[in-house]
Amino acid sequence: MKRELQAVERDIMEAEVARNGWEEKSWDLDTMIGHKFKELEALSIKCNQALRSSMSKLEELISLQQQSVENAAKIEAKRNRVAALQSNCDEVEARVNYLKKETQNYTSRCASEAKKLVEDVEIETHNVDVVEREVAEVLEV
């Protein structure tokens, strides 16, 4: 019986040692879980800050995209205006070229007409000279 009692006491002691070991592991686990929970809280705060930052950047990006669309529309409007002005300039240049050509033609016709008038005057002058000589010859006789 004494042996049995000693065996029971030894079993009790082993059980207490095991229980103490498990209790110590339980405290270690509880401490570790507490640390992990604090780490998760810190990560959660960082994630929230990162999300807020990302949202801010996303809002800024949306604003910049809107500005880009507006700028593209303004550029397209200016391109259209430049094209219209270029077309107008081309028309004016074509009219100027036409007027230059007409002026050159008119000037050429006037020059030809003036040359013809000079030739006619020279012919008439020659004819007058001939008539004057004939009259002078008739008067001398």
LINRA-V812622 format. One record per residue. N is the residue number from 1. RES is the residue in three letters. D_FIRST is the distance of its C-alpha to the first C-alpha in Angstrom with 2 decimals. Layout:
n	res	d_first
N	RES	D_FIRST
N	RES	D_FIRST
This chain:
n	res	d_first
1	MET	0.00
2	LYS	3.72
3	ARG	5.22
4	GLU	4.86
5	LEU	5.97
6	GLN	8.37
7	ALA	9.48
8	VAL	10.22
9	GLU	11.98
10	ARG	13.74
11	ASP	14.81
12	ILE	16.01
13	MET	17.87
14	GLU	19.35
15	ALA	20.35
16	GLU	21.94
17	VAL	23.68
18	ALA	24.89
19	ARG	25.94
20	ASN	27.73
21	GLY	29.38
22	TRP	30.49
23	GLU	31.68
24	GLU	33.62
25	LYS	35.10
26	SER	35.98
27	TRP	37.83
28	ASP	39.55
29	LEU	40.58
30	ASP	41.83
31	THR	43.85
32	MET	45.19
33	ILE	46.15
34	GLY	47.90
35	HIS	49.86
36	LYS	50.74
37	PHE	51.87
38	LYS	54.10
39	GLU	55.48
40	LEU	56.22
41	GLU	57.96
42	ALA	60.04
43	LEU	60.90
44	SER	61.82
45	ILE	64.17
46	LYS	65.69
47	CYS	66.14
48	ASN	67.84
49	GLN	70.12
50	ALA	70.92
51	LEU	71.68
52	ARG	73.96
53	SER	75.67
54	SER	76.03
55	MET	77.47
56	SER	79.90
57	LYS	80.94
58	LEU	81.26
59	GLU	83.48
60	GLU	85.53
61	LEU	85.82
62	ILE	86.99
63	SER	89.55
64	LEU	90.75
65	GLN	91.03
66	GLN	93.12
67	GLN	95.32
68	SER	95.64
69	VAL	96.79
70	GLU	99.27
71	ASN	100.56
72	ALA	100.97
73	ALA	102.99
74	LYS	105.15
75	ILE	105.72
76	GLU	106.69
77	ALA	109.10
78	LYS	110.63
79	ARG	110.95
80	ASN	112.76
81	ARG	115.01
82	VAL	115.76
83	ALA	116.57
84	ALA	118.92
85	LEU	120.58
86	GLN	120.90
87	SER	122.51
88	ASN	124.89
89	CYS	125.70
90	ASP	126.39
91	GLU	128.77
92	VAL	130.57
93	GLU	130.83
94	ALA	132.25
95	ARG	134.81
96	VAL	135.71
97	ASN	136.18
98	TYR	138.31
99	LEU	140.40
100	LYS	140.83
101	LYS	142.01
102	GLU	144.37
103	THR	145.65
104	GLN	146.23
105	ASN	148.05
106	TYR	150.13
107	THR	150.88
108	SER	151.84
109	ARG	154.11
110	CYS	155.66
111	ALA	156.20
112	SER	157.78
113	GLU	159.94
114	ALA	160.94
115	LYS	161.78
116	LYS	163.87
117	LEU	165.59
118	VAL	166.33
119	GLU	167.72
120	ASP	169.78
121	VAL	171.06
122	GLU	171.91
123	ILE	173.73
124	GLU	175.54
125	THR	176.37
126	HIS	177.72
127	ASN	179.70
128	VAL	181.07
129	ASP	182.01
130	VAL	183.77
131	VAL	185.57
132	GLU	186.54
133	ARG	187.97
134	GLU	189.85
135	VAL	191.18
136	ALA	192.12
137	GLU	193.92
138	VAL	195.70
139	LEU	196.70
140	GLU	197.98
141	VAL	200.23
